[in-house]
Amino acid sequence: MIRSMAYLGLTTPAVAEWRGFGSDILGLHLIDDGADGAARFRMDDADCRLWVHPGAQNDIAYIGWALSGEAEALALKARIEAAGPVLTRASAEEAAARRVAGFYAFTDPMGFRHELAWGQFVSPGSFTPGRPMSGFKTGDQGMGHIVLLVPDLAAADRFYRDVLGFNQSDRITDGGRELLFYHCNGRHHSLAIGSPAPGMRGAHHLMLEVNSLDDVGIAVDRCAELDVPVSKSIGCHTNDRMVSTYIFSPSVLRIEYGFGGLAIDDLWEPKSYTRTSIWGHKELRPDLPPAMIVGN
Ligand SMILES: [Fe+2]
C-alpha cells in the first residue's frame, strides 16, 4: 500500500535556472548537487525531496512513493507484475542516491517511472528554507501532489486504482476536459490525471503546500520582483479547497503553491464537479506553453 508521495525527480535543460527558482521563489532548501549535476532540494527534514536532473528535454524522471517497508513493496510488486510491468530492485548505491533504504522501480503503461521506496533518510532540524517562510506541509501527507497528463485516461484510471491501489477522490468535468483525482492518505489528492489529447504524455503541475497563506502571497510578490511568470492568479479549488497560485517553472511544469488544502479520511465519498475553481485561478499567461508535454 502506497503511503505518500516521498520524492520526485525531473529532467530539464534548465537546471541552472532551477537553483534560484527553487530557493528564491519557492523557498525550497537547495543542498549540494547530485553526482550528475542535479539540483537537489529539501522541503522538510527528509534528506532530499526534489531532484532536478540535467536532460535534453523537460520530463518527469521518476515519482517516489513511500511504503512501510520492503515486505509491503514486494506485495505491491507482485500485483503490478501480474498486470504487466516488470520491477527491478535498486542497488545499494541507487537507493543511497535517493536517500532511502531501498526501492523497486518500474515504468507504467503510460510511460512514467515509479519507485516504490521505504526508509527515507531524515536529518531532524536540517531544513533551512531558501527564503524566509513558514515551511511546507508534508508529514503523513507526503510532499504534495502531481498532475500527470496521460495518453489514455480510462487505461490510466484503471492502472492507478486497480493496480497501484490509489483511492478515487473526485472527478472534474470542465468543458471538454476530464480530471481524475486520487488519494493514498489524508491529503485530498496525491495524484491526479488528465488527458490533453490522445497519445500525449506530460505533466501539468506539482503542488507544494505551505503552512501560511502569507507564503503564497509572498511567492507572488517574489515572482514580480524576479520576473518569473505567474501563470494563474490566486484562487480556490472546488474539490480540495486549496487556495493557491500557479508559478511557471523553468521546466514548463507549473508549481501549484498552495495553502489550506482539505484533509480527508476513510469515510470520504468521491464527488463530481463541473468547475475546477470556486474563484480565481484566472489564466494570466495564455502566451506560454499550456503544459509540460514530453517531446515538445
Ligand atoms: Fe493541483
Boltz pocket constraint, residues with backbone or C-beta under 6 A from the ligand:
constraints:
  - pocket:
      binder: B
      contacts: [[A, 145], [A, 147], [A, 205], [A, 207], [A, 256]]
      max_distance: 6.0
